[in-house]
Amino acid sequence: MNVRTRFGMAVLLAAAVAGAGCPRRAPPQVTDAERALFPRAADLAQAFDLRIAAPESNETFTIDRSWDGSFDVDYEYDGSDAVESNDALYVQGSLSIQPSLRDARMVQGAVKLGLGIGNRLNDLKTRAVPGFSFGEASELGVIVSGGVDVGNFMIVRDGRRVYTLILSGVCVTNAADWNGLMRPWLDRFAAYRDPAARTK
């Protein structure tokens, strides 16, 4: 298992602590609305001029609703097996809609805990990127390995919703460029509503 995958799994593991003990319902169907929430491998390949053949083959989407009312959408792309190491890319995105503001803050904290665990497991460091603001609480940073900038992390909370993104293999080091890259997906996050709520 490579560094990118271990790092991503550590974040997911820590975030899962927030929902531990909650039985799961049958998962809803993933639709185009959920697929549009995250920058996908093909989007990032175009933005960063990466050579990725058939990026959809290494993508996974999951969607889940818990008995407590929480609703989660996750996206992962693991392209660490790229022929050219410079084209290797890892993407992990998540949207969590929680039943209360307290629960959302707990998920936000769990994601930060997961980042810390991932750092310790993989001898990584993070550096905050100033000037980024979205929703009620937000954080943007650079992931550093051996003194080299290797990726980004973003955590955004807007009310009861938490949106996170981890990139490895590409890196943005200032807030203006990040906003330019991410604005379409941040706007979709802001507009997205739980499908159950849309049918009421």
N, C-alpha and C positions, 0 to 999 in steps of 0.2 A: 504494500500500500504506500503510495507516494505522499510527500509532504502536503500537497494541496488537498488530497482526499482526507488525510488524517485531520488536518486543520478544520475542514468543513464538517466532518463528523463530530468533532469536539464541540463545535458551536451548536449543532443540532441536538446533541446529547444534553448540553446544559439548558438549552431552551425548552427541551421536553420536560425538565424538572418542574416547570411552572404548571404543566398540565398533567402531572403524574397522578394516577389514581382515578382519572376520569374515563369511564367506559366510552367506547366509540360507537357511533351509528354507522350504518352503511354509507360509504362515501358518496357524495354527489358526483355528477358527471362534470369533467373538466370541459369548459367551453372556450371559444375564442376570446371571451372577455377575460378569463383567467390567463390564457396564453399571452395576452397583450400586456400583462402587468409588469413583465420583467424584460430587460435587455437580453435577448437570446444570443446564442453563439454566432449566428449569421449576422446579426446587427453589429456585434462587437468586431467580428472579422472585417466587416466593411469599414467601420470607424477607425480601426487600428491597422488596416492593411495586412491582415493575417491570412495565410493560406490554409483554409480548413475545408477539407472535402467532406461532403454530406454531413454537415453539423448536426442535423436532426437525429442522426443515428446514436449520438451519445447524450441525448437530452432525456430527462424524465420530468414529468409533472405529476404532482399528487395534490389531492384536495380532500379535506377531512372535516367532519363536524362532530363535536363531542356532545355528550349528554348535558353538559353544563351550559351549552349554548355557544361555546367558542367555535370559530370557523377559521381554518387554515388552508392556505394555498402555498405550495412549495415548488420551486424550479431548481434543477441542477443540471449542469453540463460539465462533464469531465473529459477534457480532451488532452489529458496528460500523455496519451500514447501517440501524439503527433509525430510525424516523420522528422520534421525539423523542430528542435527544441525551442527555437524562437517563436514558433507558432503554437506552442502548447498553451492552453487556456482552461481555467476552471472558473465556473460561475455558480454561485449559490444565492438564490433569492427566496424571500419568504414574506407573506402577508398574513398577519394574524389579527382577527377581529374578536375581541374579548367581551364577555358579558358586562364587565364593569371597568371603570377607570383604574381601580386598584389592581385588577387582574392584568390590564394592559401595562401598567407600570412594572408589575412583577415579570412579565414577559420581556420587557425592555431591559430590566436588570439581568435576567437570565441570559439574554444574548450577549451582554457585556461580559458576564461571567464566562460564557463560552469562548469569547475572544481571548480572554486571559488564559484559559486552559489551552486553547490552540497555540497561543504564543509559547507557553512553557513546554509543551510537547515537542514543538518544532524549532525551538531556539529562535523565535521571531520577536520582533519589536514592532510597536506602532507609533506613528507620529500624527498628532492632530493637524488637520487642515483648517485654518481659520477662515471665517467669512461665509460658511455654509449655513443656511437656515431654511427650515421647511417644517410646517405643522407646528405643534405645540412644543416639541422637543426634538432636537436633531443633533447628530454627530457624524462627522466625516473624518476619515483618517487614511494614512498610507501604511501599508504593511511592508516591513523592512526585514530582509534576510541577509546577514553578513555584510551589513552596511549598504546594501543595494535595495532600491525601491522595487518591490515585486508585485504589488497589488493595492487594492483599496477595500475599505469597509465603510458602510453607511448604515446608520440606525436612525429611523424616523418614527416618532409617535405623534399621532394626531387623534386626540380623544381616546377612544377605546381600540384604536387600530395601530398596529406596529408593522412597519415595513423595513426589511433589512436586505442588504445586498453585500456580497463578498466577491471580489474579483481577484484572481491570481493569474499572472502572465501578461497583464497589461496594467498600466498605472497612470493616474491623473494626479498631479501634485498641487493644483490650485482650484479654488472654489468656482471661479468663473468658468473654467473649462469643464469642470464637473457639471455645473448647472446647464451648460450648453449641450453636453452629452446626454444627461439624464432627464431633462425637462419633460420630454414626452411621456416617460414612464411615471415620473412623479405626478404629473397631471392626471394620468389614468388611475394611479393609486388614490388621489384625492377624490376622484369622481366615482370610484368603485363602491358598490354596495353589496352586502350579503345577498345572494339570490333569494333566500327565504324572505328577507325584508322587502325585496322588490315585488314579491307576489302578494303581499298583504294589502 
